[in-house]
Amino acid sequence: MIEIYYTGANTQLGVQQDSNLSLGGYVSNTPLQNDIIGNMFSDISYQDTLKIPVKETKAIAIYNAGTTKIRWKIGYKYPENSIFKIEIAVVTIDQSTKSMEKIVDSRATPFYATFQEANIDTTQNIDNSIVIDSIDPAEYFGIWIRRTILSSPTNIVVCPAPIYPSITPQQI
């Protein structure tokens, strides 16, 4: 069984529940929840699109909670007309300290990571999956995930500033 945890805890296997702080360092004891909006990256905002390309990098820890070695394969399919790309870097975690390289903020790039896309598109015979051949029981490894926003969404709705009626004080 595989378990996925945030990184960025202040102590080895300490609590760290904020995805914005999952920037490497110590592995936390907080599992990454599935089907939660913003569990890794926030929505793409209009402000983000003003600075294209925008890179954000986060780190997670994968743990083999099973009793046998496992083989892990990472791959994903982009949505149609995607305005972003995702790159992955698999790194080691020090098994004694439960830690990995740490970056200062999500705009930084880890020094000891080589990123690559792991995209799959069966319609074009593309399979750039990353395969990790052997993960021992009770072993962690790290994954850096970098999202790069490449272009502005075409359907962004910008709300104008509200217009307030002019109010003039009157004497009573």
N, CA, C and O of each residue as an XYZ file, in Angstrom:
688
protein
N       0.838     -1.177      0.000
C       0.000      0.000      0.000
C       0.889      1.248      0.000
O       1.881      1.319      0.725
N       0.519      2.209     -0.810
C       1.255      3.462     -0.929
C       0.545      4.554     -0.142
O      -0.682      4.653     -0.168
N       1.322      5.368      0.555
C       0.790      6.529      1.260
C       1.530      7.758      0.767
O       2.733      7.699      0.512
N       0.825      8.869      0.629
C       1.404     10.108      0.116
C       1.289     11.174      1.200
O       0.218     11.376      1.772
N       2.412     11.860      1.479
C       2.463     12.844      2.563
C       3.000     14.179      2.070
O       3.795     14.240      1.132
N       2.546     15.257      2.726
C       3.146     16.567      2.515
C       4.563     16.559      3.090
O       4.905     15.712      3.915
N       5.365     17.498      2.650
C       6.679     17.741      3.233
C       6.640     19.119      3.891
O       5.604     19.784      3.884
N       7.769     19.546      4.457
C       7.846     20.878      5.040
C       7.534     20.937      6.521
O       7.344     22.023      7.069
N       7.479     19.783      7.183
C       7.233     19.783      8.631
C       8.439     20.385      9.361
O       9.555     20.367      8.843
N       8.210     20.913     10.555
C       9.304     21.482     11.351
C      10.171     20.413     11.991
O      11.330     20.662     12.322
N       9.607     19.212     12.168
C      10.348     18.101     12.756
C      10.069     16.844     11.943
O       9.115     16.792     11.167
N      10.902     15.845     12.127
C      10.733     14.577     11.431
C       9.348     14.003     11.712
O       8.996     13.763     12.867
N       8.565     13.783     10.661
C       7.203     13.233     10.729
C       6.268     14.074     11.594
O       5.335     13.551     12.203
N       6.528     15.394     11.641
C       5.657     16.310     12.373
C       4.440     16.697     11.545
O       4.334     16.336     10.373
N       3.531     17.427     12.157
C       2.312     17.871     11.483
C       2.643     19.012     10.534
O       3.378     19.932     10.891
N       2.095     18.949      9.322
C       2.225     20.033      8.340
C       1.069     19.868      7.372
O       1.126     19.013      6.489
N       0.023     20.666      7.518
C      -1.210     20.477      6.759
C      -1.416     21.476      5.628
O      -2.436     21.419      4.941
N      -0.478     22.385      5.420
C      -0.637     23.445      4.429
C       0.103     23.085      3.140
O       1.332     23.002      3.130
N      -0.641     22.872      2.059
C      -0.003     22.499      0.793
C       0.962     23.569      0.299
O       1.910     23.254     -0.420
N       0.740     24.829      0.671
C       1.642     25.911      0.256
C       3.020     25.787      0.899
O       3.990     26.365      0.407
N       3.110     25.037      1.994
C       4.385     24.867      2.698
C       5.038     23.514      2.399
O       6.043     23.167      3.018
N       4.484     22.759      1.469
C       5.044     21.454      1.107
C       6.198     21.668      0.134
O       6.088     21.416     -1.066
N       7.309     22.144      0.698
C       8.451     22.606     -0.095
C       9.714     21.797      0.169
O      10.824     22.307      0.019
N       9.549     20.545      0.557
C      10.703     19.715      0.875
C      11.032     19.814      2.346
O      10.214     20.260      3.151
N      12.257     19.387      2.698
C      12.630     19.338      4.107
C      12.120     18.052      4.720
O      12.151     16.998      4.085
N      11.651     18.138      5.957
C      11.156     16.945      6.651
C       9.836     16.451      6.054
O       8.987     17.245      5.647
N       9.683     15.143      6.010
C       8.411     14.522      5.647
C       7.455     14.757      6.809
O       7.839     14.618      7.970
N       6.211     15.114      6.498
C       5.222     15.313      7.564
C       4.462     14.014      7.813
O       4.639     13.022      7.105
N       3.631     14.045      8.817
C       2.764     12.896      9.076
C       1.352     13.156      8.550
O       0.416     12.426      8.874
N       1.210     14.201      7.739
C      -0.089     14.595      7.204
C      -0.254     14.052      5.790
O       0.478     14.445      4.882
N      -1.210     13.152      5.602
C      -1.409     12.589      4.268
C      -2.022     13.608      3.314
O      -2.823     14.456      3.708
N      -1.633     13.502      2.077
C      -2.226     14.314      1.018
C      -3.602     13.738      0.732
O      -3.729     12.557      0.408
N      -4.621     14.556      0.850
C      -5.987     14.068      0.659
C      -6.351     14.077     -0.822
O      -5.989     14.993     -1.560
N      -7.062     13.057     -1.236
C      -7.510     12.950     -2.613
C      -8.826     13.702     -2.780
O      -9.586     13.853     -1.824
N      -9.086     14.163     -3.972
C     -10.347     14.824     -4.322
C     -10.618     16.099     -3.524
O     -11.775     16.450     -3.295
N      -9.579     16.780     -3.109
C      -9.722     18.053     -2.423
C      -9.149     19.129     -3.338
O      -7.986     19.053     -3.734
N      -9.960     20.130     -3.676
C      -9.471     21.207     -4.537
C      -8.367     21.949     -3.800
O      -8.519     22.308     -2.632
N      -7.267     22.174     -4.483
C      -6.155     22.895     -3.885
C      -5.294     22.044     -2.984
O      -4.571     22.584     -2.148
N      -5.345     20.707     -3.124
C      -4.535     19.876     -2.246
C      -3.042     19.949     -2.580
O      -2.212     19.548     -1.764
N      -2.693     20.446     -3.749
C      -1.287     20.680     -4.097
C      -1.077     22.102     -4.610
O      -0.227     22.832     -4.100
N      -1.844     22.486     -5.607
C      -1.707     23.810     -6.212
C      -3.048     24.531     -6.142
O      -4.107     23.908     -6.212
N      -2.986     25.847     -6.005
C      -4.219     26.626     -5.988
C      -4.732     26.804     -7.412
O      -4.054     26.449     -8.377
N      -5.925     27.352     -7.530
C      -6.469     27.663     -8.842
C      -5.568     28.677     -9.536
O      -4.817     29.404     -8.886
N      -5.651     28.717    -10.839
C      -4.890     29.713    -11.604
C      -5.666     31.022    -11.547
O      -6.822     31.093    -11.963
N      -5.013     32.050    -11.027
C      -5.680     33.341    -10.878
C      -5.325     34.267    -12.035
O      -4.370     34.028    -12.774
N      -6.101     35.309    -12.173
C      -5.821     36.323    -13.193
C      -4.442     36.931    -12.953
O      -3.703     37.176    -13.907
N      -4.083     37.179    -11.685
C      -2.770     37.745    -11.360
C      -1.645     36.834    -11.833
O      -0.613     37.313    -12.301
N      -1.842     35.511    -11.713
C      -0.833     34.565    -12.186
C      -0.589     34.720    -13.676
O       0.548     34.616    -14.137
N      -1.652     34.967    -14.431
C      -1.522     35.019    -15.889
C      -0.837     36.290    -16.374
O      -0.453     36.379    -17.540
N      -0.682     37.261    -15.504
C       0.006     38.494    -15.894
C       1.520     38.314    -15.929
O       2.229     39.167    -16.464
N       2.018     37.230    -15.372
C       3.465     37.011    -15.248
C       3.923     35.749    -15.984
O       4.887     35.114    -15.558
N       3.271     35.382    -17.048
C       3.543     34.118    -17.745
C       4.965     34.127    -18.276
O       5.412     35.170    -18.754
N       5.695     33.035    -18.221
C       5.324     31.770    -17.587
C       5.536     31.820    -16.073
O       6.500     32.414    -15.589
N       4.642     31.202    -15.351
C       4.709     31.148    -13.891
C       5.010     29.709    -13.491
O       4.284     28.789    -13.866
N       6.094     29.518    -12.722
C       6.451     28.183    -12.239
C       6.192     28.097    -10.747
O       6.558     28.992     -9.985
N       5.553     27.005    -10.339
C       5.333     26.701     -8.932
C       5.837     25.294     -8.684
O       5.560     24.389     -9.471
N       6.572     25.100     -7.604
C       7.139     23.790     -7.305
C       6.754     23.372     -5.895
O       6.857     24.158     -4.953
N       6.310     22.130     -5.758
C       5.957     21.560     -4.463
C       6.607     20.187     -4.335
O       7.000     19.586     -5.335
N       6.719     19.692     -3.103
C       7.320     18.380     -2.858
C       6.380     17.522     -2.026
O       5.745     17.997     -1.085
N       6.307     16.253     -2.394
C       5.554     15.286     -1.606
C       6.443     14.086     -1.329
O       7.464     13.890     -1.988
N       6.050     13.295     -0.358
C       6.792     12.077     -0.017
C       5.881     10.886     -0.250
O       4.710     10.902      0.127
N       6.424      9.864     -0.870
C       5.703      8.619     -1.114
C       6.272      7.579     -0.157
O       7.489      7.465     -0.005
N       5.385      6.820      0.490
C       5.801      5.829      1.480
C       5.213      4.470      1.120
O       4.017      4.351      0.852
N       6.063      3.448      1.116
C       5.599      2.077      0.899
C       5.208      1.505      2.258
O       6.063      1.075      3.032
N       3.902      1.505      2.538
C       3.395      1.000      3.816
C       3.118     -0.496      3.761
O       2.621     -1.077      4.727
N       3.439     -1.114      2.639
C       3.200     -2.547      2.486
C       4.351     -3.384      3.030
O       5.270     -2.867      3.666
N       4.282     -4.676      2.770
C       5.299     -5.594      3.280
C       6.182     -6.166      2.162
O       7.066     -6.982      2.423
N       5.938     -5.737      0.920
C       6.749     -6.206     -0.205
C       7.237     -5.029     -1.028
O       6.663     -3.941     -0.973
N       8.306     -5.251     -1.794
C       8.787     -4.225     -2.714
C       7.696     -3.925     -3.732
O       6.921     -4.802     -4.112
N       7.651     -2.680     -4.161
C       6.677     -2.308     -5.172
C       7.355     -1.586     -6.331
O       8.473     -1.085     -6.209
N       6.662     -1.548     -7.436
C       7.084     -0.808     -8.626
C       6.073      0.311     -8.797
O       4.867      0.069     -8.734
N       6.540      1.518     -9.009
C       5.678      2.691     -9.063
C       5.819      3.331    -10.437
O       6.933      3.492    -10.936
N       4.706      3.694    -11.046
C       4.715      4.344    -12.353
C       3.937      5.643    -12.251
O       2.805      5.662    -11.768
N       4.547      6.728    -12.707
C       3.926      8.047    -12.656
C       3.650      8.500    -14.083
O       4.553      8.512    -14.920
N       2.426      8.864    -14.356
C       2.052      9.377    -15.666
C       0.737     10.118    -15.556
O      -0.037      9.869    -14.632
N       0.472     11.015    -16.473
C      -0.756     11.793    -16.446
C      -1.116     12.232    -17.856
O      -0.277     12.255    -18.756
N      -2.364     12.573    -18.020
C      -2.851     13.072    -19.296
C      -3.284     14.519    -19.106
O      -4.028     14.838    -18.178
N      -2.812     15.394    -19.993
C      -3.214     16.796    -19.927
C      -4.656     16.962    -20.384
O      -5.122     16.225    -21.253
N      -5.366     17.928    -19.800
C      -6.701     18.222    -20.319
C      -6.592     18.864    -21.705
O      -5.546     19.398    -22.074
N      -7.660     18.804    -22.442
C      -7.672     19.417    -23.767
C      -7.422     20.914    -23.645
O      -7.956     21.556    -22.740
N      -6.629     21.470    -24.530
C      -6.281     22.902    -24.547
C      -5.660     23.358    -23.229
O      -5.987     24.430    -22.720
N      -4.782     22.555    -22.691
C      -4.149     22.862    -21.411
C      -3.337     24.150    -21.495
O      -2.652     24.402    -22.486
N      -3.422     24.953    -20.454
C      -2.641     26.193    -20.392
C      -1.433     26.036    -19.477
O      -0.743     27.015    -19.194
N      -1.168     24.823    -19.014
C      -0.047     24.576    -18.118
C       0.648     23.280    -18.508
O       0.123     22.474    -19.276
N       1.835     23.106    -17.960
C       2.508     21.811    -18.074
C       2.953     21.399    -16.678
O       3.179     22.239    -15.807
N       3.072     20.106    -16.486
C       3.503     19.534    -15.214
C       4.803     18.782    -15.465
O       4.920     18.027    -16.430
N       5.773     18.995    -14.589
C       7.031     18.253    -14.650
C       7.270     17.602    -13.290
O       6.895     18.135    -12.246
N       7.897     16.452    -13.338
C       8.128     15.638    -12.148
C       9.633     15.390    -12.002
O      10.343     15.223    -12.994
N      10.105     15.370    -10.764
C      11.478     14.946    -10.464
C      11.411     13.998     -9.270
O      10.893     14.352     -8.210
N      11.932     12.814     -9.452
C      11.963     11.825     -8.378
C      13.312     11.941     -7.680
O      14.356     11.944     -8.333
N      13.288     12.036     -6.347
C      14.516     12.204     -5.577
C      14.519     11.268     -4.375
O      13.484     10.730     -3.981
N      15.691     11.088     -3.810
C      15.791     10.237     -2.628
C      15.449     11.041     -1.373
O      15.611     12.260     -1.320
N      14.979     10.326     -0.388
C      14.745     10.885      0.943
C      15.678     10.153      1.883
O      15.772      8.926      1.844
N      16.370     10.905      2.730
C      17.238     10.289      3.722
C      16.350      9.472      4.657
O      15.503     10.028      5.357
N      16.541      8.170      4.669
C      15.650      7.283      5.425
C      15.817      7.425      6.938
O      14.896      7.104      7.690
N      16.962      7.896      7.390
C      17.152      8.041      8.838
C      16.544      9.344      9.362
O      15.969      9.358     10.450
N      16.662     10.438      8.605
C      16.115     11.723      9.063
C      14.746     12.040      8.460
O      14.080     12.990      8.870
N      14.337     11.232      7.484
C      13.058     11.459      6.776
C      13.014     12.867      6.199
O      12.036     13.592      6.377
N      14.097     13.250      5.498
C      14.162     14.591      4.931
C      14.756     14.572      3.529
O      15.422     13.622      3.119
N      14.488     15.652      2.818
C      14.979     15.856      1.467
C      15.354     17.328      1.326
O      15.161     18.115      2.253
N      15.884     17.691      0.178
C      16.212     19.095     -0.073
C      14.983     19.964      0.171
O      13.853     19.534     -0.062
N      15.211     21.193      0.641
C      14.111     22.122      0.904
C      14.343     23.392      0.100
O      15.474     23.868     -0.005
N      13.267     23.945     -0.470
C      13.358     25.219     -1.179
C      12.696     26.314     -0.341
O      11.870     26.025      0.524
N      13.062     27.570     -0.602
C      12.593     28.680      0.241
C      11.149     29.079     -0.036
O      10.440     29.509      0.874
N      10.712     28.941     -1.272
C       9.316     29.207     -1.615
C       8.959     28.454     -2.888
O       9.832     27.865     -3.527
N       7.695     28.469     -3.257
C       7.236     27.649     -4.377
C       7.721     28.137     -5.734
O       7.578     27.422     -6.726
N       8.286     29.326     -5.804
C       8.835     29.838     -7.078
C      10.285     29.395     -7.285
O      10.839     29.580     -8.369
N      10.894     28.820     -6.267
C      12.292     28.364     -6.351
C      12.355     26.994     -7.028
O      11.352     26.287     -7.131
N      13.546     26.641     -7.482
C      13.775     25.336     -8.109
C      14.782     24.566     -7.272
O      15.840     25.103     -6.943
N      14.483     23.324     -6.919
C      15.459     22.533     -6.156
C      16.717     22.293     -6.978
O      16.657     22.068     -8.187
N      17.846     22.346     -6.302
C      19.135     22.187     -6.966
C      19.382     20.735     -7.378
O      19.948     20.483     -8.442
N      18.965     19.781     -6.548
C      19.248     18.363     -6.784
C      18.050     17.633     -7.390
O      17.658     16.571     -6.906
N      17.477     18.197     -8.438
C      16.317     17.569     -9.083
C      16.401     17.790    -10.586
O      16.754     18.876    -11.046
N      16.079     16.766    -11.335
C      15.998     16.859    -12.790
C      14.543     16.621    -13.175
O      14.009     15.528    -12.990
N      13.918     17.648    -13.707
C      12.497     17.584    -14.032
C      12.272     17.043    -15.434
O      13.062     17.284    -16.347
N      11.175     16.306    -15.583
C      10.745     15.847    -16.900
C       9.232     15.700    -16.899
O       8.618     15.434    -15.866
N       8.646     15.878    -18.070
C       7.213     15.651    -18.199
C       6.963     14.148    -18.182
O       7.760     13.363    -18.696
N       5.858     13.770    -17.591
C       5.474     12.349    -17.535
C       4.122     12.164    -18.209
O       3.290     11.362    -17.785
N       3.936     12.938    -19.277
C       2.635     12.929    -19.930
C       2.406     11.672    -20.770
O       3.334     11.064    -21.303
N       1.132     11.318    -20.859
C       0.693     10.163    -21.642
C      -0.410     10.643    -22.575
O      -1.357     11.297    -22.137
N      -0.293     10.325    -23.843
C      -1.358     10.625    -24.804
C      -1.439      9.453    -25.761
O      -0.675      9.369    -26.723
N      -2.365      8.552    -25.495
C      -2.468      7.331    -26.307
C      -2.890      7.622    -27.738
O      -2.612      6.825    -28.634
N      -3.562      8.756    -27.974
C      -3.968      9.080    -29.339
C      -2.780      9.436    -30.221
O      -2.859      9.343    -31.446
N      -1.673      9.847    -29.591
C      -0.469     10.209    -30.352
C       0.717      9.307    -30.004
O       1.863      9.640    -30.306
N       0.442      8.175    -29.375
C       1.488      7.216    -28.988
C       2.587      7.852    -28.143
O       3.770      7.580    -28.347
N       2.194      8.694    -27.202
C       3.149      9.326    -26.289
C       3.002      8.669    -24.927
O       1.906      8.608    -24.371
N       4.123      8.175    -24.389
C       4.127      7.645    -23.030
C       5.461      7.996    -22.388
O       6.447      7.276    -22.542
N       5.477      9.105    -21.670
C       6.680      9.570    -20.986
C       6.629      9.241    -19.501
O       7.224      9.942    -18.683
N       5.919      8.176    -19.156
C       5.790      7.780    -17.755
C       7.155      7.593    -17.110
O       8.125      7.202    -17.759
N       7.202      7.879    -15.830
C       8.415      7.660    -15.045
C       8.189      6.395    -14.220
O       7.180      6.269    -13.527
N       9.125      5.470    -14.298
C       8.992      4.205    -13.573
C      10.064      4.135    -12.495
O      11.249      4.340    -12.759
N       9.627      3.842    -11.281
C      10.544      3.613    -10.168
C      10.468      2.120     -9.900
O       9.448      1.612     -9.435
N      11.551      1.427    -10.196
C      11.512     -0.029    -10.216
C      11.385     -0.700     -8.868
O      10.727     -1.735     -8.768
N      11.984     -0.155     -7.832
C      11.986     -0.901     -6.583
C      11.895      0.032     -5.385
O      12.805      0.815     -5.113
N      10.777     -0.071     -4.676
C      10.602      0.682     -3.440
C      10.413     -0.340     -2.325
O       9.415     -1.060     -2.289
N      11.378     -0.394     -1.421
C      11.326     -1.358     -0.322
C      10.213     -1.015      0.658
O       9.796      0.140      0.744
N       9.728     -2.012      1.399
C       8.753     -1.746      2.459
C       9.318     -0.750      3.467
O      10.512     -0.768      3.768
N       8.459      0.109      3.980
C       8.818      1.128      4.982
C       9.841      2.131      4.448
O      10.573      2.732      5.235
N       9.909      2.323      3.137
C      10.852      3.268      2.531
C      10.087      4.443      1.931
O       8.991      4.285      1.394
N      10.696      5.636      2.035
C      10.153      6.856      1.444
C      10.968      7.227      0.209
O      12.150      6.897      0.106
N      10.323      7.915     -0.718
C      11.051      8.634     -1.755
C      10.300      9.927     -2.022
O       9.113     10.038     -1.712
N      10.990     10.906     -2.596
C      10.394     12.221     -2.794
C      10.042     12.478     -4.239
O      10.676     11.955     -5.155
N       9.024     13.287     -4.426
C       8.642     13.729     -5.758
C       8.467     15.242     -5.724
O       7.664     15.780     -4.962
N       9.242     15.910     -6.571
C       9.034     17.329     -6.812
C       8.040     17.430     -7.959
O       8.169     16.721     -8.957
N       7.055     18.302     -7.826
C       6.074     18.532     -8.876
C       6.112     20.024     -9.215
O       5.921     20.883     -8.354
N       6.365     20.300    -10.491
C       6.423     21.707    -10.928
C       5.311     21.956    -11.942
O       5.210     21.266    -12.956
N       4.476     22.958    -11.647
C       3.431     23.384    -12.591
C       3.875     24.705    -13.196
O       4.198     25.653    -12.480
N       3.888     24.756    -14.528
C       4.232     25.984    -15.237
C       3.011     26.444    -16.022
O       2.515     25.726    -16.891
N       2.535     27.630    -15.714
C       1.414     28.214    -16.455
C       2.005     28.837    -17.713
O       2.851     29.728    -17.636
N       1.554     28.363    -18.871
C       2.134     28.753    -20.147
C       1.378     29.864    -20.856
O       1.974     30.632    -21.612
N       0.077     29.960    -20.624
C      -0.718     30.986    -21.301
C      -1.938     31.321    -20.449
O      -2.269     30.614    -19.497
N      -2.586     32.405    -20.812
C      -3.785     32.831    -20.082
C      -4.979     31.997    -20.488
O      -5.118     31.632    -21.656
N      -5.840     31.694    -19.537
C      -7.093     31.041    -19.912
C      -7.905     31.985    -20.802
O      -7.834     33.206    -20.657
N      -8.662     31.412    -21.706
C      -9.423     32.248    -22.634
C     -10.729     32.733    -22.040
O     -11.319     33.682    -22.557
N     -11.194     32.119    -20.983
C     -12.503     32.483    -20.434
C     -12.422     33.101    -19.046
O     -13.302     32.868    -18.217
N     -11.388     33.882    -18.781
C     -11.294     34.517    -17.466
C     -12.319     35.637    -17.389
O     -12.439     36.451    -18.305
N     -13.038     35.667    -16.314
C     -14.009     36.730    -16.082
C     -13.375     37.702    -15.100
O     -13.035     37.330    -13.978
N     -13.220     38.940    -15.525
C     -12.659     39.970    -14.663
C     -13.808     40.842    -14.201
O     -14.510     41.445    -15.013
N     -13.993     40.905    -12.908
C     -15.079     41.699    -12.349
C     -14.615     43.142    -12.202
O     -13.563     43.398    -11.616
N     -15.388     44.082    -12.728
C     -14.990     45.482    -12.572
C     -15.157     45.921    -11.124
O     -15.882     45.301    -10.346
N     -14.471     47.000    -10.784
C     -14.611     47.550     -9.433
C     -16.057     47.999     -9.236
O     -16.680     48.508    -10.169
N     -16.592     47.817     -8.038
C     -17.990     48.223     -7.815
C     -18.140     49.738     -7.909
O     -17.230     50.491     -7.563
N     -19.286     50.159     -8.376
C     -19.586     51.592     -8.476
C     -20.548     51.917     -7.345
O     -21.630     51.340     -7.237
N     -20.128     52.854     -6.506
C     -20.956     53.250     -5.369
C     -21.638     54.578     -5.687
O     -21.041     55.445     -6.327
N     -22.877     54.740     -5.247
C     -23.529     56.033     -5.489
C     -22.845     57.116     -4.655
O     -22.309     56.851     -3.579
N     -22.876     58.292     -5.162
C     -22.287     59.416     -4.447
C     -23.204     59.796     -3.281
O     -24.402     60.016     -3.460
N     -22.632     59.866     -2.123
C     -23.402     60.213     -0.933
C     -22.825     61.495     -0.351
O     -21.631     61.589     -0.064
N     -23.688     62.462     -0.188
C     -23.239     63.725      0.379
C     -23.864     63.899      1.763
O     -25.075     63.754      1.931
N     -23.039     64.207      2.734
C     -23.602     64.375      4.069
C     -24.559     65.591      4.080
O     -24.320     66.589      3.400
N     -25.600     65.484      4.837
C     -26.571     66.575      4.976
C     -26.762     66.880      6.440
O     -26.680     66.002      7.298
N     -27.014     68.132      6.703
C     -27.281     68.533      8.084
C     -28.726     68.208      8.428
O     -29.615     68.286      7.580
N     -28.942     67.845      9.675
C     -30.302     67.535     10.133
C     -30.779     68.645     11.039
O     -31.902     68.593     11.541
